[in-house]
Amino acid sequence: MTDTPSRLIIALLGGAGKEGSGLALRWANAGHTVVIGSRDPARAAEAAANINARLGREAATGTDNLSAARAGELVVLAVPYSAQIATVEAVRDALAGKILIDVTVPLVPPKVARVQLPASDSAVVAVQTLLGVDVRVVSAFQNISAHHLVHLDAEIDCDVLVCADDKAAGETVVALAREIGLGAFYAGVLANSVVAEALTSVLIALNQRYKVPGAGIRLTGIPRD
């Protein structure tokens, strides 16, 4: 069984977007302190205020991406694929020694329901290559719809694939995912992230075909805690 992490300061770069703000809400509700980062600090402050209003307490603050990355004990990258590398390069000095959870999905509009992996195969592996060994990059949450995250009272019938070269970092993220009501499993090395990244386009295609807001995946054959 994976231990639940102690209370953390979690920074979410791109945290004013749907996925980032949904994760921020869930972690704030679980007792962590969240720092919303954005290219637009005013947008980040608004997202933080919305979380605080929902929870009835001061659990979130908003600022720019670099300030958020500096403040976070653990950092989450939740920006669109087109902004992934530029965002990482802008904050890289603030990431040293930390875990970076990369939620990036290589979607290329307008054909987002078609798998379009980058030349490097995995968008998240490209970030680990850029940052080097000083940052423990973990891939997770690509297949969780923001539609589910914002409903705090609803059970999320979906599992998370967590990939990392550093297994301990991966297990930390497994625990953080389980803490907010998700099934989560360490799925091996970071290169395996290519499966979760590609699967998002498949899930979008399923959403479109079956007129549902958030198709997900469930793993079978593994005992659950």
DOBA-327915 format. One record per residue: residue in one letter; x, y, z of N, C-alpha, C in turn. Coordinates in steps of 0.1 Angstrom, whole numbers, padded with zeros to 4 digits, always signed. Each point is the difference from the previous one (the first is absolute). Last residue first. Layout:
N
AXYZXYZXYZ/...
//
This chain:
225
D-0064-0013-0030+0001+0003+0014-0014+0002+0007/R+0005-0031-0044+0000+0014+0003+0001+0002+0016/P+0017-0039-0040-0007+0003+0012+0000+0015+0004/I+0002-0019-0051+0010+0004+0011-0009+0003+0012/G-0020-0013-0042+0010-0010+0004+0010+0003+0010/T-0023+0037-0033-0005-0012+0007+0011-0009+0003/L-0009+0056-0011+0008-0011+0000-0006-0012+0007/R-0021+0046-0026+0001-0008+0012+0008-0012-0002/I-0011+0053-0025+0004-0014+0000+0000-0006+0014/G-0031+0041-0027+0013-0003+0007+0004-0014-0001/A-0035+0044-0020+0003-0014+0000+0014-0002+0007/G-0035+0041-0002+0013-0003+0005+0002-0015+0001/P-0040+0024-0017+0009+0011+0002+0014-0004+0005/V-0036-0024-0037+0002+0001+0014+0010+0010+0003/K-0019-0021-0043-0007+0012+0006+0001+0000+0015/Y+0020-0031-0035-0011-0005+0009-0006+0012+0008/R+0035+0007-0033-0009-0010-0006-0012-0004+0009/Q+0033+0032+0015-0007+0005-0012-0010-0010-0005/N+0029-0013+0035-0009+0011+0005-0009+0005-0012/L+0035-0030-0010-0011-0007+0006-0010+0010+0005/A+0039+0018-0018-0008-0006-0011-0012-0008+0006/I+0031+0018+0030-0007+0011-0006-0009-0006-0011/L+0029-0030+0020-0011+0003+0009-0008+0012-0005/V+0039-0012-0024-0010-0011-0001-0012+0003+0009/S+0036+0029+0003-0007+0002-0012-0010-0011-0003/T+0028-0005+0038-0010+0012+0001-0007+0003-0012/L+0035-0034+0003-0014-0004+0003-0009+0012+0002/A+0047+0005-0008-0008-0003-0012-0014-0004+0003/E+0029+0010+0036-0001+0012-0008-0008-0003-0013/A+0010-0036+0029-0010+0009+0006-0002+0013-0008/V+0034-0030-0014-0013-0007-0001-0011+0009+0006/V+0045+0013+0002-0005+0002-0013-0013-0007-0002/S+0027-0003+0040-0009+0011-0001-0007+0002-0014/N+0037-0030+0013-0013-0006-0001-0011+0011+0000/A+0046+0011+0007-0003-0003-0014-0013-0006-0002/L+0017+0007+0044-0006+0012-0006-0003-0002-0015/V+0000-0043+0033+0010+0011-0003-0007+0011-0008/G-0033-0031+0028+0013-0002-0006+0007+0013-0003/A-0044-0004+0020-0001-0008-0012+0014-0001-0007/Y-0029+0009+0049+0013+0003-0006+0001-0010-0012/F-0048+0018+0019+0009-0011+0000+0013+0004-0007/A-0053+0017+0022+0013+0003-0006+0010-0011+0001/G-0056+0021+0006+0009-0012+0000+0013+0003-0007/L-0029+0038+0026+0003-0006-0013+0007-0014+0003/G-0013+0037+0032-0011-0009-0004+0002-0007-0013/I+0031+0029+0026-0011+0008-0005-0010-0008-0007/E+0039-0020+0020-0005+0009+0010-0012+0008-0005/R+0025-0028-0029-0009-0007+0008-0007+0008+0011/A+0034+0019-0026-0011-0002-0009-0011-0008+0008/L+0042+0008+0021-0008+0013-0002-0012-0002-0009/A+0029-0037+0006-0007+0003+0012-0008+0013-0001/V+0026-0012-0037-0010-0010+0002-0008+0003+0013/V+0039+0025-0007-0011+0005-0008-0012-0010+0000/T+0039-0013+0022-0005+0012+0007-0012+0006-0008/E+0024-0036-0019-0009-0004+0011-0006+0011+0008/G+0032+0009-0034-0012-0005-0006-0010-0004+0011/A+0043+0013+0013-0008+0011-0004-0013-0004-0006/A+0029-0034+0010-0004+0006+0013-0009+0013-0004/K+0022-0023-0035-0012-0007+0005-0005+0006+0013/D+0026+0020-0043+0003-0001+0015-0013-0006+0006/D-0002+0007-0045+0012-0008+0001+0004-0001+0015/A-0051+0004-0017+0011+0008+0004+0012-0009+0000/C-0059+0003-0007+0013-0005-0006+0011+0009+0005/V-0055-0014+0008+0011+0008+0005+0013-0006-0005/L-0057-0001-0010+0013-0007-0002+0011+0010+0003/V-0054-0004+0018+0012+0008-0005+0012-0008-0002/D-0058-0008+0001+0013-0002+0005+0010+0008-0006/C-0057+0002+0011+0011+0001-0010+0013-0002+0007/D-0049+0012+0014+0002-0014-0005+0011+0000-0010/I-0015+0034+0042+0006+0000-0014+0003-0015-0004/E-0038+0025+0035+0011-0010-0001+0005+0000-0015/A-0023+0044+0026-0002-0011-0009+0012-0010-0001/D-0004+0043+0024-0008-0010+0007-0002-0013-0009/L+0024+0040-0015+0006-0005+0011-0007-0012+0007/H+0005+0022-0049-0012-0005+0008+0006-0007+0012/V+0029+0017-0034-0007+0011+0006-0012-0004+0009/L+0027-0031-0028+0007+0005+0011-0007+0011+0008/H-0016-0022-0041-0002-0007+0012+0006+0007+0012/H+0005+0019-0043-0014-0001+0003-0003-0007+0013/A+0043+0002-0021-0003+0011+0009-0014+0000+0004/S+0024-0046-0016-0008+0012-0005-0002+0010+0011/I+0040-0038-0007-0011+0004+0009-0006+0013-0005/N+0039-0024-0018-0012-0006-0005-0012+0003+0010/Q+0047+0015+0005-0004+0004-0013-0014-0005-0004/F+0028-0004+0043-0013+0007-0001-0004+0004-0014/A+0053-0011+0011-0012-0004+0006-0012+0009-0004/S+0059-0009+0000-0011+0002-0009-0013-0006+0007/V+0050+0021+0019-0010-0010+0001-0012+0003-0010/V+0055+0015+0013-0012+0002-0008-0009-0012+0001/R+0042+0024+0029-0007-0013-0002-0013+0002-0007/V+0048+0029+0000-0014+0000+0002-0006-0014-0003/D+0046+0008-0003-0002+0008+0012-0015+0001+0002/V+0021-0022-0039-0002-0008+0012-0003+0007+0013/G-0012+0021-0050+0011-0008+0006-0004-0006+0013/L-0024+0030-0034+0003+0004+0013+0012-0007+0007/L-0017-0009-0045+0004+0014+0000+0005+0003+0014/T-0017-0043-0007+0012+0002-0008+0005+0014+0002/Q-0042-0010+0017+0011-0006+0008+0013+0002-0006/V-0037+0013-0026+0002+0009+0012+0011-0005+0009/A-0014-0027-0036+0007+0012-0005+0003+0010+0011/V-0027-0037+0009+0014-0004-0001+0008+0012-0005/V-0046+0005-0001+0005+0001+0013+0015-0004+0001/A-0025-0004-0041+0002+0014+0004+0006+0002+0014/S+0007-0043-0035-0007+0005+0013+0003+0014+0003/D+0015-0018-0043-0009-0010+0005-0008+0005+0012/S+0030+0026-0029+0007-0007+0011-0008-0011+0007/A-0018+0028-0035+0011-0008-0006+0008-0008+0011/P-0051+0011+0012+0012+0008-0005+0010-0009-0006/L-0053-0014-0001+0011+0001+0009+0012+0008-0006/Q-0053-0007-0007+0011+0007-0007+0012+0002+0009/V-0053-0025-0006+0012+0000+0007+0011+0006-0009/R-0052+0014+0000+0009-0009-0007+0013+0001+0007/A-0038+0027+0011-0004-0014+0002+0009-0010-0007/V+0005+0048-0003+0004-0005+0014-0005-0014+0003/K+0007+0035-0041-0003-0015+0000+0004-0006+0013/P+0005+0048-0015-0013-0003+0004-0003-0016+0002/P+0038+0015+0022-0013+0004-0006+0002+0002-0015/V+0028-0031+0034+0002+0010-0010-0013+0003-0007/L+0022-0024+0049-0012+0003-0009+0004+0011-0010/P+0025-0029+0038+0004+0006-0013-0011+0001-0010/V+0002+0003+0056-0005-0009-0010+0004+0006-0014/T+0016+0007+0056-0001+0004-0014-0005-0012-0009/V+0010+0007+0049-0013-0005-0004-0002+0002-0015/D+0042-0004+0039-0004+0005-0013-0012-0006-0005/I+0028+0009+0049-0010-0008-0007-0004+0007-0013/L+0045+0003+0032-0008+0007-0009-0010-0010-0006/I+0034+0005+0046-0008-0009-0009-0008+0009-0009/K+0048+0017+0021-0014-0002+0003-0006-0011-0009/G+0046+0021+0000-0002-0008+0012-0015-0004+0003/A+0007+0040-0033+0011-0008+0005-0003-0007+0013/L-0026+0034-0026-0005-0014+0001+0011-0009+0006/A+0003+0048-0012-0009-0002+0012-0004-0014+0002/D+0025+0014-0039+0008+0002+0012-0007-0002+0013/R-0024-0002-0042+0009-0012+0002+0009+0002+0013/V-0037+0027-0025+0000-0003+0014+0011-0010+0004/A-0008+0015-0046-0001+0012+0008+0001-0002+0015/E+0000-0037-0031+0013+0008-0001-0001+0013+0008/V-0039-0027-0003+0010-0006+0008+0014+0007-0001/T-0036+0016-0026-0003+0002+0014+0011-0007+0009/A+0002-0006-0047+0003+0014+0004-0003+0003+0015/I-0011-0043-0018+0014+0002+0001+0004+0015+0004/Q-0047-0011-0005+0007-0009+0009+0014+0004+0002/A-0038+0018-0028+0007+0008+0009+0009-0008+0009/S-0028-0020-0033+0007+0010-0007+0008+0009+0009/Y-0029-0034+0017+0012-0005-0006+0008+0010-0007/P-0031+0016+0041-0002-0007-0013+0013-0004-0006/V-0001+0002+0053-0002+0010-0011-0003-0008-0013/A+0012-0011+0049-0013-0003-0006-0004+0010-0010/L+0039-0020+0037+0000+0007-0013-0013-0004-0007/V+0019+0001+0054-0008-0007-0010+0000+0009-0013/V+0031-0008+0049-0005+0009-0011-0007-0009-0010/L+0018+0003+0056-0003-0009-0012-0007+0008-0010/E+0013+0024+0035+0009-0011+0004-0001-0011-0011/G-0010+0054-0009-0004-0014+0002+0010-0010+0005/A+0007+0048-0011-0007-0002+0013-0004-0015+0002/R+0021+0016-0041+0009+0002+0011-0006-0004+0014/A-0026-0001-0039+0009-0011+0000+0010+0002+0011/A-0031+0034-0006-0007-0012+0004+0010-0011+0001/S+0014+0040-0018-0001+0001+0014-0007-0012+0006/L+0004+0002-0047+0013-0001+0007-0001+0001+0015/N-0040+0005-0027+0006-0014+0000+0013-0001+0007/D-0034+0039+0017+0006-0004-0013+0007-0014+0001/T-0040+0009+0033+0011+0008-0003+0005-0004-0014/G-0039-0011+0044+0003+0001-0014+0011+0009-0003/T-0022-0035+0042+0004+0014-0004+0004-0001-0015/A-0030-0031+0041+0007+0002-0013+0004+0014-0001/A-0025-0017+0037+0009-0012-0003+0008+0002-0012/E-0035+0024+0037+0011+0004-0008+0009-0011-0003/R-0054-0005+0008+0012+0003+0008+0011+0004-0010/G-0044-0018-0012-0003+0008+0011+0012+0003+0009/L-0008-0024-0044+0004-0008+0012-0003+0008+0013/R-0009+0019-0044-0007-0014+0001+0003-0007+0013/A+0021+0042-0009-0014+0002+0002-0007-0014+0001/N+0046+0000-0010-0003+0004+0014-0014+0002+0003/I+0012-0009-0045+0002-0012+0009-0002+0004+0015/N-0002+0035-0031-0012-0009-0003+0002-0013+0009/A+0035+0032-0001-0012+0005+0008-0012-0009-0002/A+0039-0010-0025+0002-0003+0014-0012+0005+0009/A+0000+0010-0046-0002-0014+0002+0002-0004+0014/E+0009+0044-0011-0015-0002-0002-0002-0015+0003/A+0044+0014-0002-0006+0005+0012-0015-0003+0000/A+0024-0009-0039+0004-0010+0011-0007+0004+0013/R-0004+0029-0037-0008-0012-0002+0003-0010+0011/A+0026+0038+0000-0014+0004+0004-0009-0012-0002/P+0046-0003-0013-0003-0001+0014-0014+0003+0005/D+0020-0019-0047-0008+0011+0004-0003-0001+0015/R+0024-0034-0020+0006+0011-0006-0006+0013+0003/S-0003-0038+0037-0006+0003-0014+0009+0010-0006/G-0008-0034+0048+0008+0008-0009-0006+0002-0013/I-0015-0014+0054-0003+0000-0014+0009+0009-0008/V+0003-0029+0047+0004+0013-0005-0003-0001-0015/V-0017-0028+0048+0003+0001-0014+0003+0014-0004/T-0001-0036+0045+0000+0014-0004+0003+0000-0015/H-0025-0042+0027+0013+0006-0005-0002+0015-0003/G-0036-0031+0014+0008+0006+0011+0014+0005-0004/A-0039-0019-0026+0006-0011+0008+0010+0006+0011/N-0022+0028-0032-0011-0006+0009+0006-0011+0008/A+0028+0020-0031-0003+0010+0011-0011-0006+0009/W+0011-0025-0038+0011+0000+0010-0002+0010+0011/R-0032-0001-0035+0000-0013+0007+0011+0000+0011/L-0002+0038-0029-0012-0001+0009+0000-0013+0008/A+0033+0005-0033+0002+0009+0011-0011+0000+0010/L-0005-0024-0040+0009-0007+0009+0003+0009+0012/G-0026+0020-0033-0007-0012+0006+0009-0008+0010/S+0018+0036-0025-0009+0005+0011-0008-0011+0006/G+0028-0011-0037+0008+0005+0011-0009+0005+0012/E-0021-0013-0041+0006-0012+0007+0008+0005+0012/K-0021+0034-0026-0010-0009+0006+0007-0011+0007/G+0027+0045-0001-0007-0007-0010-0009-0011+0006/A+0031+0028+0024-0013+0007-0002-0008-0007-0011/G+0045-0013+0014-0010-0004+0009-0013+0007-0001/G+0046-0001-0021-0011-0001-0008-0012-0004+0008/L+0038-0012+0026+0003+0009-0011-0011-0002-0011/L+0002-0010+0054-0005-0005-0013+0002+0010-0010/A+0019-0017+0052-0001+0011-0010-0005-0006-0013/I-0001-0014+0055+0000-0005-0013-0003+0012-0010/I+0016-0013+0053-0003+0012-0008+0001-0005-0015/L-0013-0035+0042+0010+0006-0009-0005+0014-0005/R-0008-0042+0040-0005+0012-0006+0011+0007-0008/S+0008-0051+0005-0004+0010+0010-0005+0012-0008/P-0006-0047-0024+0010+0010+0004-0005+0009+0011/T-0015-0052-0006-0005+0013-0004+0011+0011+0004/D+0012-0053-0010-0004+0010+0010-0004+0013-0006/T-0005-0050-0022+0008+0012-0001-0005+0010+0011/M+0000-0057-0002-0008+0012+0000+0009+0012+0000/
//
